[in-house]
Amino acid sequence: MKAYIIHENEEWTLPLKKELELLSVEFEDWNVEETNIDLGGIPPHGVFYNRMSASSHTRGHRYAPEYTAVILNWLKSHKRRIINNSDALALEVSKSLQYLKLNESGIKTPRSIFCTNKQQIKVAANHFNKSLIIKDNRAGRGLGVKLLKNKDELAAYIDSPDFKNSIDGIMVLQDYIDSNPKVIHRLEFINSKFYYAVQVDASESFELCPADACNVEEKFCPANSDGNKFMILENYKNPDIPRYEKFLKENNIEIAGIEYIIDTDGTHYTYDINTNTNYNSIAENKANLFGMREIALFLKETLGK
């Protein structure tokens, strides 16, 4: 019995492999861009952990999520144990589905309008009377997110050479949530249970990927008391945690990072679910909490069952 890691990014998977080796857990690497998987045969027995990312296209792996869906359906048809199954993958690659499911669970999201062409975007912009954000429906890593002051600035942007449509052809117009200080919170869940909360300095960028590969050096961030862009919060309390855990279980998501922001009136808005979650080593070393180690333990426990 092995753990099988389904992914398309070696850099993001390496920390997990190291933890599995330390625990003497047998595993096999299934990079969907490199591994020859016989989908006409019988899959091996074991535990299959899906780490496919919505941002795969930014690394030249345009159809990796679609191929992963084929693999997960194959595994499901043979009743294999999958962590973050096809339901989780569907939410990973679609903001529209994320918001639909979050709202069904009573979790507040920013007001959003989804569009598929420039004309639709211009019409939708009439529903916003203050600053707004345009983002991709399938994105990841905060790439492509742009803040605009009004609909005229938006129109100028989408008619400029800088504008690029989402890889799936769907763009999102969204209320800009003003916060003070300029931070967001990212809650990490393993086995659909809360593990820890990270406060992320968002004063300089919307690109808030916590992976070490995305953050090659520690920079001073005044919004966080320890000066790092990512800071794990001690004794964190949030009455929404049980609701998040229930949401994850209902949608077959076992490992995820959920991001929310608090506006100046104190209202919480949940705006992103990352089913391919990563962790920041600087913040983890300071807090003595290690996400990939916890995932490796979860895989070992699941294999034992």
C-alpha positions in Angstrom: 0.0 0.0 0.0 1.4 3.4 -1.1 0.4 7.0 -1.1 0.0 8.4 -4.6 0.6 12.1 -5.0 -1.2 13.6 -8.1 0.2 16.9 -9.1 1.9 19.0 -11.8 4.4 21.1 -9.8 7.6 19.4 -8.4 8.5 22.5 -6.3 5.3 22.5 -4.3 5.3 18.8 -3.8 9.0 18.4 -2.6 8.3 19.4 1.0 5.6 16.7 1.3 7.9 14.0 -0.1 10.5 14.9 2.5 8.0 14.5 5.3 6.8 11.2 3.9 10.3 9.9 3.7 11.0 10.9 7.4 7.9 8.9 8.4 8.9 5.9 6.2 5.7 6.2 4.3 5.9 4.5 0.9 4.7 6.8 -1.9 4.7 7.2 -5.6 4.9 10.5 -7.5 2.2 11.0 -10.2 3.2 14.2 -12.0 0.4 14.2 -14.5 2.6 15.8 -17.1 5.3 13.1 -16.8 3.8 9.9 -15.5 2.5 7.2 -17.8 -0.8 6.2 -16.2 -2.7 3.3 -17.8 -6.3 4.5 -17.6 -7.4 1.3 -19.3 -6.1 -0.9 -16.5 -6.9 -1.4 -12.9 -5.5 1.2 -10.5 -3.2 0.1 -7.7 -4.5 -0.1 -4.1 -3.5 2.8 -1.8 -4.4 6.3 -0.9 -4.5 8.9 -3.7 -3.9 12.6 -2.8 -4.9 15.1 -5.4 -2.8 18.3 -5.4 -3.8 19.7 -8.7 -3.6 23.5 -8.9 -5.8 26.1 -10.7 -2.6 27.9 -11.7 -1.1 25.0 -13.7 -1.5 26.8 -17.0 1.0 29.5 -15.7 3.6 26.7 -15.7 2.8 25.5 -19.2 0.4 22.8 -18.0 -2.8 24.1 -19.6 -4.8 20.8 -19.5 -3.4 19.3 -16.3 -6.7 19.9 -14.4 -8.8 18.3 -17.1 -6.5 15.2 -17.3 -6.5 15.0 -13.5 -10.3 14.9 -13.6 -10.0 11.9 -15.9 -7.7 10.2 -13.4 -9.9 10.9 -10.4 -13.0 9.6 -12.2 -11.1 6.4 -13.1 -10.0 6.0 -9.4 -13.6 6.6 -8.2 -15.0 4.0 -10.6 -12.6 1.5 -8.9 -13.6 2.7 -5.4 -10.1 3.9 -4.5 -9.6 6.1 -1.5 -9.1 9.7 -2.8 -8.1 12.7 -0.7 -9.5 15.9 -2.4 -11.6 14.1 -5.0 -13.2 15.4 -8.2 -15.6 17.6 -6.1 -12.6 19.3 -4.6 -10.9 19.7 -8.0 -14.1 21.3 -9.5 -14.0 24.0 -6.8 -10.3 24.5 -7.2 -10.6 25.6 -10.8 -13.8 27.7 -10.5 -14.4 30.8 -8.4 -18.1 30.8 -9.5 -18.6 27.3 -8.1 -16.7 28.3 -4.9 -19.0 31.2 -4.3 -22.1 29.3 -5.1 -21.3 26.5 -2.6 -20.1 29.0 0.0 -23.3 31.0 -0.2 -25.4 27.8 0.0 -23.6 27.1 3.3 -24.4 30.6 4.6 -20.8 31.8 4.2 -20.6 35.4 3.0 -18.7 36.2 -0.1 -18.0 39.5 -1.9 -20.6 40.6 -4.5 -19.4 39.2 -7.8 -20.6 39.2 -11.4 -19.2 36.7 -13.9 -18.6 37.6 -17.5 -17.3 35.9 -20.7 -16.4 38.9 -23.0 -15.5 42.5 -22.9 -19.0 43.8 -23.7 -20.4 41.8 -20.8 -17.7 43.2 -18.5 -18.6 46.8 -19.5 -22.3 46.3 -18.9 -21.6 44.5 -15.6 -19.4 47.5 -14.4 -22.6 49.6 -14.3 -23.6 47.7 -11.1 -20.5 49.0 -9.3 -20.3 52.6 -7.9 -17.0 52.3 -6.1 -13.6 50.6 -6.5 -13.8 47.1 -7.9 -11.6 44.1 -8.6 -11.3 42.1 -11.8 -10.0 38.6 -11.6 -9.9 35.3 -13.4 -12.5 32.6 -12.7 -9.7 30.0 -12.9 -6.5 31.6 -11.5 -4.4 30.6 -8.5 -1.6 32.5 -6.7 -3.5 35.8 -7.0 -2.3 36.2 -10.6 -4.3 38.5 -12.8 -6.1 40.3 -10.0 -6.4 44.0 -10.7 -7.9 46.9 -8.6 -9.7 49.6 -10.5 -11.1 52.8 -9.1 -14.3 53.0 -11.3 -16.0 51.6 -14.4 -14.2 54.1 -16.7 -10.8 52.9 -15.5 -12.0 49.3 -16.0 -13.1 50.1 -19.6 -9.7 51.6 -20.3 -8.0 48.5 -18.9 -10.0 45.9 -20.8 -9.5 47.8 -24.1 -5.7 48.0 -23.5 -3.0 45.5 -24.6 -2.5 44.6 -20.9 -5.8 42.9 -20.6 -5.8 39.1 -20.7 -8.9 37.0 -20.4 -9.0 34.1 -17.9 -7.7 30.7 -19.2 -11.3 29.4 -19.1 -12.7 32.6 -20.7 -14.6 33.7 -17.6 -13.8 36.9 -15.7 -15.1 38.0 -12.3 -16.0 41.6 -11.4 -16.0 41.9 -7.6 -16.5 44.5 -4.9 -13.2 45.7 -3.5 -13.2 45.0 0.2 -11.3 47.7 2.0 -9.5 46.5 5.1 -7.5 48.2 7.8 -4.8 47.0 8.3 -4.2 45.7 4.8 -4.1 42.0 5.7 -6.1 38.9 4.8 -6.4 35.7 6.8 -5.8 32.2 5.5 -7.1 29.3 7.5 -5.5 25.9 7.0 -7.5 22.7 7.3 -6.2 19.1 7.3 -8.6 16.1 7.5 -11.3 18.8 7.1 -10.3 20.1 10.6 -8.9 23.5 11.4 -5.1 23.4 11.8 -3.9 27.0 12.1 -4.5 30.5 10.8 -2.1 32.8 9.0 -2.3 36.6 8.8 -0.9 37.7 5.4 0.3 41.2 4.6 -1.6 42.3 1.5 -0.5 45.9 1.4 1.8 45.5 -1.7 0.2 42.8 -3.8 -2.7 40.4 -4.5 -0.2 37.6 -5.1 -0.3 35.9 -1.7 1.0 32.4 -2.4 2.6 31.0 0.8 4.8 28.4 -0.8 8.5 28.9 -0.4 9.0 28.8 -4.2 6.8 31.9 -4.4 8.7 33.7 -1.5 12.4 33.3 -1.9 13.3 35.8 0.8 12.0 37.2 4.0 10.8 40.8 3.6 9.8 43.2 6.4 6.0 43.7 6.4 4.8 46.3 8.9 1.3 44.9 9.0 2.5 41.8 10.9 4.2 42.0 14.3 7.0 39.6 13.4 7.8 41.5 10.2 7.3 38.5 7.9 4.6 38.6 5.2 3.1 35.4 6.6 2.5 35.2 10.4 0.8 32.3 12.1 -1.6 33.6 14.8 -1.4 32.2 18.3 -4.6 31.4 20.2 -6.7 32.2 17.1 -10.5 32.2 17.6 -13.1 32.5 14.9 -16.8 31.5 15.3 -16.9 30.6 11.6 -14.5 27.6 12.0 -17.2 25.0 12.6 -19.1 26.4 9.5 -16.0 26.1 7.4 -15.3 22.5 8.6 -18.9 21.6 7.8 -18.6 23.2 4.3 -15.4 21.2 3.6 -16.9 17.9 4.6 -20.0 18.5 2.6 -17.9 19.2 -0.5 -15.4 16.3 0.0 -12.5 18.6 0.6 -10.1 17.2 3.2 -7.1 19.5 2.8 -7.5 23.2 2.0 -6.7 26.8 2.7 -9.6 29.2 3.0 -9.0 32.9 2.7 -11.1 35.7 4.0 -10.9 39.5 4.6 -12.4 41.8 7.1 -13.8 45.1 6.0 -13.6 48.4 8.0 -17.0 47.6 9.5 -15.8 44.2 10.8 -17.7 42.1 8.2 -16.0 38.8 7.1 -15.9 38.0 3.4 -14.6 34.6 2.3 -13.2 34.9 -1.2 -10.9 32.0 -2.0 -10.6 28.2 -1.4 -7.3 26.6 -2.2 -7.6 22.8 -2.3 -3.9 22.6 -3.4 -2.6 24.3 -0.3 1.0 25.3 0.5 2.8 26.5 3.6 5.4 29.2 4.4 8.4 27.7 6.1 9.5 31.0 7.8 6.1 31.4 9.5 6.0 27.7 10.4 9.4 27.6 11.9 8.6 30.6 14.1 5.3 29.0 15.3 6.7 25.4 15.4 3.7 24.2 13.3 4.3 22.3 10.1 1.5 21.7 7.6 3.2 19.3 5.3 4.3 17.2 8.3 0.6 17.1 9.4 -0.5 16.0 5.9 2.1 13.3 5.9 0.8 12.0 9.2 -2.7 12.1 7.8 -1.7 10.1 4.8 0.1 7.6 7.0 -3.0 7.2 9.3 -5.3 6.9 6.2 -3.0 4.2 4.8 -3.2 2.4 8.1 -6.9 2.2 7.9 
